[in-house]
Amino acid sequence: MSLFIKTRAHGWGLGASHHLAYNALMGLREKMVDKLLKMPMGKVSQYGTGNLKKIFVENIEDMELILAHMIPEGVANI
């Protein structure tokens, strides 16, 4: 019974941490879009579309591992 409860709690915690992590990443992307829309077009064009895509997609997505896995699992191991 204890293993069942532990497994269910771990699954729930992992699901909750992913939900919170993706909400945080979405909020970060929304703030970046707001900032990007306020920048002069000349400044935006200096970055290039490939670099902007990397920032918005890859760099932000790299934070998912930290937010959804490392922090919750680190806290659980204390």
CORZILIN-V711723 format. One record per pair of residues at least 12 apart in sequence whose ideal C-beta (glycine too) atoms are under 6 Angstrom apart, sorted by the first residue. I is the first residue (numbers start at 1). GAP is how many residues later the second one is. Records with the same first field share a line. If there is no record, write none. Layout:
I = GAP, GAP
This chain:
17 = 51, 55
18 = 50
21 = 43, 46, 47
24 = 43
25 = 35
28 = 32
